[in-house]
Each structure stands twice: as structure tokens, then as C-alpha cells.
Amino acid sequence: MFLDIDRFERNHIAIHDDSNTVVTYGELSDFVQVIAKYNLKRSIVFTLCGNEAGALAGYVAFESCKLVPLLMSADIDEKLLDDLDKTYEPQYYWVKETESGSFKGKKIYSCFGYCLIRTVYDFYEINDKLSLLMMTSGSTGSPKLVRYKYGNLENNALNVAKVFGWTPKENCIMDLPMQYTMGLNVINSHLCVGATVLLIKSNLMSAAFWDFIRENHGTNFTGVPYSYEIMLKLRFTRMKLPDLYTLAEGGGKLTDDVFKTLADYAAQNGKRFCATFGTTETSARMAFLDPEEAENRIGSIGKAIPGGRLYLVDDEGVELEDDEARGELCYDGPNVTMGYGICKADLLKDDEWNGTYHTGDIARRDKDGFYYIVGRKSRFLKLYGLRISLDQAERVIKSEYNCECACSGNDKEMYIYVTDGEIAKELPGFLSKKFNIIASTFRTRVVGQILKNSTGKIMYKKMDESWENDGQQA
């Protein structure tokens, strides 16, 4: 079975969600065997996820039975879901029972509040290595997917569990979406050692969130920068959480102040703070900072996880071998996925990356071999842990409103330049739904024209400078 879940104590809890559904390792293994008895033909399963036991159990079963799930949010934009459906023609859907009426097809099986639906689409051939499909956070609004191969998830889970030292005694706090690469890795790296996954849908600003953690003795938490910013506003460091030992971070760069606050808090309270770094294309994690180094390496992502290798290359792609260097961060390892897919035919493609991934992030390496992210090679933002393509955002806006626009920004907010004031008023709400990020993240700026150079390329820097000088805002 996937992650060898059937080798653990049958009565030990594998999944406990905050709707109070509890699934033991024995029950999870039995569920996998039930799905296996249906002898479902190898195919694509659109898996609409909430942080619930049913969604997670389905994912484990599909991986165990060599089906290929595409994980996506149960709250996915309807148009995007329709585009994905038409592009990839999935043979099955795994959805909440209460939502099953919204999907055409024959209901085959129900369990844990979810059900399996056979669609009207015909079966088609897919690559034998293909294990999983994930939406890149940079491709929100398009059918671009990351193609995982067998071994990617398992290797990364085992290596991450090793570097963290996870044991069956862990009760991991999982409030990140499971269709988000970091959230999925948190799940996998705990299931592979027989630990308990506490799935939480409650907002971390609610009392229910913290009550659930206390009542179920949560031992470790993984958050993105936004999570920790909110937690510090809630005075998290003053809370009584006696069982919480490990604070892990990934999905974006913390400010140095927040990084130092967490490192100091952990050191002063007998806990540990672990900064990590990864991407969807590398099955989540590539780098890990030893918690003993946290106070002295503010802002560092550490070094490569076991089984992997980090290195830097220059603009020509030549590896930089000096002890101290700055260049594009690259990674070699068994968790590197096969490449992207943008259509059904791509699911037949073989491994295009062969264990090597160029991140597009600019990093520096210090004399002791520790890495620090300092910028990006291409036009992406990392908003609330999601890697968002500015070019894709422009395409989404142009498609919806048939207008000229330009997008820029930083890892706190996106700036959208438009020439129409009425469109500007609608954009925050529209983009919030498209990217599943709060509307205040998107700042619209009304301009007389979108500035371009003689070759027709948008002059983003000049527009940003002009805006700061004018101080205008829609």
C-alpha cells in the first residue's frame, strides 16, 4: 500500500479531522482494499479536497491502487474546473457526498462522507510512471499541471520524516490545504512513520482551531509566512500549548523579524523552529535548516534534505563552485517530478526533467554552505505561500474584461494597473475568487495608459516608480 500504511498498528489513529471523524490505520487499510476490489482501470481521478478524512482517505486509496488523482480545492473556481474537465476528461470524480448532485455520472461508492463518481468520458492511455497531478500555484486559472512519477512522494516523505525525526507519537497539526504541495508533504511525511494527522478546517483565528489542537495534543505545526504573521498578532507566543514542540515553516520567505521572533521563542521555550524550502515541482521540500542554526542563520533555508543536492548556476547555466556564491538555485533529487502538462496528450509524456530542477529563485550560499533566497529570476510573487504568476494574472484579467492591464507587486500584495476605473473596482473581488486569496491582497491602480517601450514590452519598473511618485490609488 501507499507509504506502507498497512504495516502500522491497526488501532493507532491515522486521521482525525475537526468534524470529529477518526480513522485508524486499520480502517484506512481496509478502505484501500475495498477500493482495490472494484478493479478500477488505471485513469485520472479529479479529487476535490477539503481538510477532511474522506478526501485524505481517497487520495491514499488512489495512490495505492495506481489510479492518478488530480488534487484540487473543493472550492475551486467553477470555470477553472470546467476548463480542467474539458482538457483532461477525467474518468472519475471523488467529491463530498453532499455535493455529488453537481456532477454528472454514476455514483459507484461512498465512504467517510465522500463518493466516487464514474464520468461519461472514455478511458485513455497515460504514462506508466505517472502517479499524481497537482496544480502549480503559479498556474492558477489555467490547466497547467505538474506531473509526478512513482517514488516522488514516497522519497520526499521518508527523507523529510528523517530530517525532522518524526515518530508514531507525533500528532501533526494540518491546516494547510492538502491540495497544496506543502500540506500534502506534511501528511505524507507523517503517514509514512505511522503518526497521526490532525486535519483542521477551522480558521486559525478561531477559538475552535486552538481548542482542537489542545484537546488532541498537537505536537507540530507547519505554516506559511502568512500563518505566522497572523499567529504573532494573536500573541501565539503567550499561549499555553504544552504538547507543541516543533514549529516548521515553508511556502515563502519570512521577514527577518518574524524569523528571529520564532527562532528566539523556540529556543527560550524548549521548542524547535525549522525553516524549510520547496516547490510543487520537487514534491514539496528541498531544503531544511537545522533548528540549532536558526538563531544564527536568520533568513536561511538551510541545506538540502537527505538524498538531494542544492547548487547554484550562473546566467549561462554553469555551476558556481566557489564556497560563497550567488546565482539561480537548482536541485537534484529523487523527489523532482517529471515536468508539466497542459493537455491530455501530455499525460503520456515521459520524465522530462530526469531528477534536476531549476527553481527560478536567486539565492546566495555562505561560506558554511547555507543557502538564502534573495530574489526571483522570473515574474512570480509568493502571496500567502502560493506562487502566483504575474503573467498568468494578466491573462486572466484580459480574458475576463477584454482590457489592457499590467501586474507587478511584491510578496505582500499584487499591483494591477488598468485604465478603466469601473474595472478597477471589480478586480480585487474577481482575483480573490480566482486565486483563493483575500481581496485586500490586490491593489488596483488606475492609469492613463499602460507604459510600453519601443518594442511593445510593458515597463513595469517605470510604472511602479510613477505610481509611487503620484500616490494615486483606485
C-alpha positions in Angstrom: 0.0 0.0 0.0 1.0 3.6 -0.4 3.6 4.7 2.2 3.3 1.1 3.6 0.4 2.2 5.8 -0.7 -1.4 6.4 2.4 -2.1 8.4 1.4 0.1 11.4 -0.6 -0.7 14.5 -4.2 -1.2 13.3 -5.8 0.6 16.3 -3.4 3.6 16.1 -5.2 6.8 14.7 -4.1 7.8 11.2 -6.5 10.7 10.6 -8.6 12.8 13.0 -10.4 15.8 11.5 -12.1 18.6 13.3 -15.5 17.3 12.2 -14.6 14.5 14.6 -14.1 11.8 12.0 -11.5 9.4 13.3 -9.8 6.8 11.0 -7.3 4.3 12.3 -4.5 2.7 10.3 -6.5 -0.5 10.2 -9.6 1.3 8.9 -7.6 3.2 6.3 -6.0 0.0 5.1 -9.4 -1.7 4.9 -10.8 1.2 2.9 -7.9 0.9 0.4 -8.7 -2.8 0.0 -12.4 -2.0 -0.7 -11.4 0.4 -3.5 -9.0 -2.2 -4.9 -11.8 -4.8 -5.2 -13.5 -2.5 -7.7 -10.6 -3.2 -10.1 -10.9 0.4 -11.5 -9.0 0.8 -14.7 -5.9 3.0 -14.4 -7.2 6.5 -15.1 -7.5 10.1 -13.9 -9.5 10.9 -10.7 -10.4 14.5 -10.1 -10.2 14.7 -6.3 -11.9 17.7 -4.8 -10.3 18.2 -1.4 -11.3 19.7 1.9 -9.3 19.1 5.0 -11.4 16.1 5.9 -10.8 12.4 6.5 -12.7 11.4 3.3 -10.6 13.5 1.0 -7.3 12.2 2.5 -8.5 8.5 2.5 -9.4 8.8 -1.1 -6.0 10.1 -2.0 -4.3 7.3 -0.2 -6.5 4.7 -1.8 -6.0 6.1 -5.4 -2.2 6.1 -4.9 -2.3 2.6 -3.5 -4.4 1.3 -6.5 -2.3 3.0 -9.2 -5.0 5.5 -10.1 -3.9 9.0 -10.8 -5.6 11.7 -8.7 -5.6 15.4 -9.6 -5.8 17.2 -6.3 -7.8 20.4 -6.2 -9.7 22.5 -3.8 -13.4 21.6 -3.2 -13.9 25.4 -3.6 -12.2 25.6 -7.0 -13.5 28.3 -9.4 -16.3 26.8 -11.4 -14.9 28.0 -14.8 -11.4 26.6 -14.0 -12.9 23.3 -13.0 -14.9 23.2 -16.2 -11.7 24.0 -18.2 -9.8 21.3 -16.5 -12.6 18.8 -17.0 -12.8 19.5 -20.8 -9.0 19.5 -21.1 -8.2 16.2 -19.2 -11.6 14.3 -19.4 -11.3 12.5 -16.1 -12.8 9.1 -15.8 -13.7 9.6 -12.1 -14.5 12.2 -9.5 -14.0 11.9 -5.8 -16.2 14.5 -4.1 -18.2 15.3 -0.9 -21.4 13.2 -0.8 -23.4 16.4 -0.2 -22.0 17.9 -3.4 -22.4 14.8 -5.6 -25.6 16.1 -7.3 -23.5 18.8 -9.0 -21.6 16.2 -11.0 -22.8 14.1 -14.0 -22.1 10.4 -13.9 -22.8 7.2 -12.0 -22.2 7.0 -8.3 -20.1 3.9 -7.6 -19.2 4.0 -3.9 -19.4 6.2 -0.8 -17.4 6.3 2.4 -16.3 8.9 5.0 -18.7 11.5 3.6 -17.2 11.3 0.1 -18.3 9.4 -3.0 -16.7 8.1 -6.2 -18.4 9.1 -9.5 -17.8 7.5 -12.9 -18.0 10.1 -15.6 -19.1 9.7 -19.2 -15.5 10.1 -20.6 -13.7 7.2 -22.2 -10.5 5.8 -20.9 -7.3 6.8 -22.5 -3.6 5.8 -22.2 -1.4 7.6 -19.7 2.3 7.1 -18.8 3.0 4.1 -16.7 5.2 6.3 -14.4 2.5 8.9 -13.7 1.5 8.9 -10.1 -0.2 12.2 -9.3 -1.2 15.5 -10.8 -1.0 18.8 -8.9 -1.9 22.3 -10.0 1.1 24.6 -9.8 0.3 27.6 -7.6 1.7 29.7 -10.4 -0.8 28.3 -12.9 -3.9 29.2 -11.1 -6.5 30.0 -13.7 -5.0 27.6 -16.3 -4.9 23.9 -16.9 -1.1 23.6 -16.4 -0.3 20.8 -14.1 2.8 19.2 -12.5 3.3 15.5 -13.4 4.5 13.3 -10.5 6.1 9.9 -11.0 6.1 6.9 -8.7 8.7 7.4 -6.0 8.5 11.2 -5.9 6.0 11.4 -3.0 7.4 8.4 -1.1 11.1 9.5 -1.3 10.3 13.1 -0.2 8.1 11.8 2.6 10.7 9.5 4.0 13.6 12.0 3.7 11.6 14.8 5.3 10.4 12.5 8.1 14.1 11.5 8.6 15.4 15.1 8.9 12.6 16.1 11.3 12.9 12.9 13.3 9.1 12.1 13.1 7.9 9.0 15.1 4.4 7.4 15.5 4.0 9.6 18.6 3.6 12.8 16.5 0.2 14.4 16.2 0.7 16.8 13.3 -1.4 19.9 13.0 -2.5 20.2 9.4 -4.4 23.3 8.5 -2.7 23.9 5.1 -4.8 22.6 2.2 -4.0 19.1 1.3 -4.0 20.0 -2.4 -1.2 22.5 -1.6 2.2 20.8 -2.1 3.5 21.7 1.4 0.3 20.4 3.1 0.5 17.2 1.2 4.1 16.7 2.2 3.1 17.3 5.9 0.6 14.5 5.5 2.8 12.0 3.7 5.8 12.6 6.0 3.7 11.6 9.0 1.7 8.7 7.5 5.0 7.1 6.4 6.0 6.7 10.0 2.6 5.8 11.4 1.9 9.2 13.1 -1.5 10.9 13.5 -2.6 13.7 11.1 -4.9 16.3 12.7 -6.9 17.8 9.8 -8.3 21.2 10.5 -10.8 23.3 8.5 -11.3 25.9 11.3 -9.7 29.3 10.8 -6.6 29.7 12.9 -8.1 32.9 14.3 -10.9 31.0 15.8 -11.1 29.5 19.3 -12.1 26.2 17.8 -8.8 25.9 16.0 -6.7 26.1 19.2 -9.2 24.1 21.2 -8.9 21.2 18.7 -5.1 21.4 18.9 -5.0 21.3 22.7 -7.6 18.6 23.1 -5.8 16.3 20.6 -2.3 17.2 21.9 -0.9 18.6 18.6 2.9 18.2 18.6 4.0 20.0 15.5 2.7 22.8 13.2 3.8 23.8 9.7 2.8 27.2 8.5 3.4 29.6 5.6 4.6 33.2 6.3 1.0 34.5 6.5 0.1 31.8 9.1 2.9 33.0 11.4 2.1 36.7 10.8 -1.5 36.1 12.0 -0.3 33.9 14.9 2.0 36.5 16.2 -0.8 39.1 16.0 -2.8 36.6 18.1 0.1 36.6 20.6 0.7 33.0 19.9 3.9 33.0 21.9 1.9 33.6 25.1 -0.4 30.7 24.5 -0.2 27.5 26.6 0.4 24.7 24.2 2.4 22.2 26.3 2.4 19.4 23.6 3.6 21.6 20.7 7.3 21.1 20.2 8.1 21.7 16.5 7.3 24.9 14.5 8.1 24.4 10.8 7.8 27.0 8.0 7.7 26.8 4.3 5.9 28.2 1.3 7.6 31.5 1.2 10.1 33.8 2.8 9.6 35.1 6.3 10.7 38.6 7.1 13.9 38.6 9.2 11.9 40.0 12.2 9.4 37.2 12.1 12.1 34.6 11.5 14.1 35.8 14.5 11.0 36.1 16.7 10.1 32.4 16.1 13.7 31.2 16.5 14.1 33.1 19.8 10.7 31.9 21.0 11.6 28.2 20.3 15.0 28.5 21.9 13.6 30.1 25.0 10.7 27.7 25.5 12.3 24.3 24.8 10.9 24.0 21.3 12.4 24.0 17.9 11.9 26.2 14.8 12.6 24.6 11.4 12.7 26.6 8.2 12.3 24.7 5.0 12.1 25.4 1.3 10.5 23.6 -1.6 8.2 23.7 -4.7 5.4 21.7 -6.2 7.9 20.6 -8.9 10.0 18.9 -6.2 7.2 17.2 -4.3 7.4 20.0 -1.7 10.7 20.1 0.2 14.2 20.6 -1.0 15.9 22.3 1.9 15.9 22.2 5.7 17.5 24.4 8.3 18.7 22.6 11.4 16.8 24.2 14.3 20.1 24.6 16.2 21.2 27.0 13.5 18.0 29.1 13.4 19.1 31.9 15.8 22.5 32.3 14.0 21.2 31.9 10.4 18.3 34.3 10.2 16.5 34.0 6.9 18.4 30.9 5.7 16.6 27.9 4.1 19.5 25.7 5.3 20.9 22.9 3.2 19.5 20.1 1.0 17.3 17.4 2.6 18.8 13.9 2.7 19.0 12.3 -0.8 19.1 15.7 -2.5 21.7 18.2 -3.7 21.4 22.0 -3.9 23.7 24.1 -6.0 23.9 27.5 -7.9 24.3 28.2 -11.6 25.2 31.4 -13.4 23.2 33.0 -16.3 24.8 30.5 -18.7 23.7 27.5 -16.6 27.3 26.8 -15.4 27.5 25.6 -11.8 29.2 28.0 -9.4 31.7 26.1 -7.3 33.1 28.9 -5.1 32.4 28.4 -1.4 30.4 31.7 -1.4 28.3 32.4 -4.5 25.1 33.9 -5.8 23.0 32.5 -8.7 20.0 30.5 -9.6 19.1 27.8 -7.1 19.0 24.3 -8.6 18.2 20.9 -7.1 18.9 17.3 -7.9 17.0 14.5 -6.1 14.5 11.6 -6.3 11.6 14.0 -5.5 12.0 16.0 -8.7 8.8 15.5 -10.8 8.5 14.6 -14.5 7.6 18.0 -15.9 4.4 19.9 -16.8 1.2 19.1 -18.6 -1.1 21.4 -20.3 -3.3 18.9 -22.2 -4.5 15.3 -22.1 -1.7 14.2 -24.6 0.9 15.4 -22.1 -0.1 12.7 -19.7 1.7 10.2 -21.9 5.0 12.1 -21.8 8.0 10.5 -20.1 10.2 12.2 -17.5 11.5 15.4 -19.0 13.5 16.7 -16.0 15.3 13.5 -15.0 15.9 14.4 -11.4 17.0 18.1 -11.9 15.0 21.2 -11.3 15.9 24.9 -11.9 13.8 26.8 -9.4 14.0 30.3 -10.9 14.9 31.6 -7.5 18.1 33.6 -7.0 20.0 32.5 -3.9 23.3 33.1 -2.2 25.4 30.4 -0.5 27.5 31.4 2.5 31.0 30.1 3.4 29.4 27.3 5.5 27.2 26.0 2.7 23.9 27.5 4.0 21.5 28.9 1.3 19.5 32.2 1.4 16.8 33.1 -1.1 17.4 36.7 -2.3 15.1 37.2 -5.3 13.4 35.6 -8.3 14.6 35.1 -11.9 11.1 35.4 -13.4 7.8 37.2 -12.8 6.3 35.4 -9.9 5.0 36.5 -6.5 4.6 34.3 -3.4 1.4 35.5 -1.9 0.3 33.7 1.4 2.5 30.8 0.4 1.2 30.5 -3.1 3.5 31.0 -6.1 1.5 33.3 -8.4 2.5 34.1 -12.0 2.1 37.8 -12.8 1.9 36.9 -16.5 -0.9 34.5 -15.8 -2.8 37.1 -13.7 -2.6 39.4 -16.7 -4.0 36.8 -19.0 -6.9 36.0 -16.6 -7.8 39.7 -16.4 -7.6 40.3 -20.1 -9.7 37.2 -20.8 -12.5 38.3 -18.4 -12.5 42.1 -19.1 -11.0 42.4 -22.6 -8.8 45.2 -21.4 -5.2 46.2 -21.2 -3.5 45.7 -17.8 -0.2 45.2 -16.2 0.6 43.3 -13.0 3.5 43.7 -10.6 4.0 43.8 -6.8 5.8 42.1 -4.0 5.3 39.1 -1.7 2.8 41.1 0.3 0.4 42.4 -2.4 -0.1 42.4 -6.2 -0.5 45.7 -8.1 -2.8 45.8 -11.0 -2.6 48.7 -13.5 -5.8 49.3 -15.6 -7.1 52.3 -17.5 -10.8 51.8 -16.6 -11.9 52.8 -13.1 -15.0 50.6 -13.1 -13.0 47.5 -13.9 -10.5 48.5 -11.2 -13.3 48.4 -8.6 -14.2 44.8 -9.6 -10.7 43.4 -9.8 -10.0 42.7 -6.1 -13.1 40.6 -5.7 -12.6 38.9 -9.0 -9.0 38.0 -8.4 -9.7 36.9 -4.8 -12.1 34.2 -6.2 -9.6 33.2 -8.9 -6.6 32.8 -6.7 -8.4 32.0 -3.4 -6.6 34.8 -1.6 -8.2 37.7 0.3 -9.2 40.7 -1.8 -7.1 43.2 0.1 -4.0 41.5 -1.4 -4.9 43.0 -4.8 -4.3 46.8 -5.1 -5.7 48.3 -8.3 -4.1 51.4 -9.8 -5.9 53.5 -12.5 -3.5 54.9 -15.0 -3.9 57.0 -18.2 -2.0 54.3 -20.2 0.0 51.1 -19.8 3.6 52.3 -20.4 5.5 50.3 -23.0 8.9 50.6 -24.7 9.6 50.8 -28.4 9.3 47.0 -28.8 5.9 46.9 -27.1 7.1 45.5 -23.8 5.5 46.8 -20.6 7.8 49.0 -18.5 6.8 47.6 -15.1 9.6 49.4 -13.1 8.7 52.7 -14.6 5.0 52.3 -13.8 5.8 51.3 -10.2 8.1 54.4 -9.9 5.4 56.7 -11.5 2.8 55.4 -9.1 4.9 55.9 -6.0 5.5 59.5 -7.1 1.9 60.2 -7.9 0.4 58.4 -4.9 -2.9 57.7 -6.7 -5.0 54.6 -6.0 -8.4 53.4 -7.1 
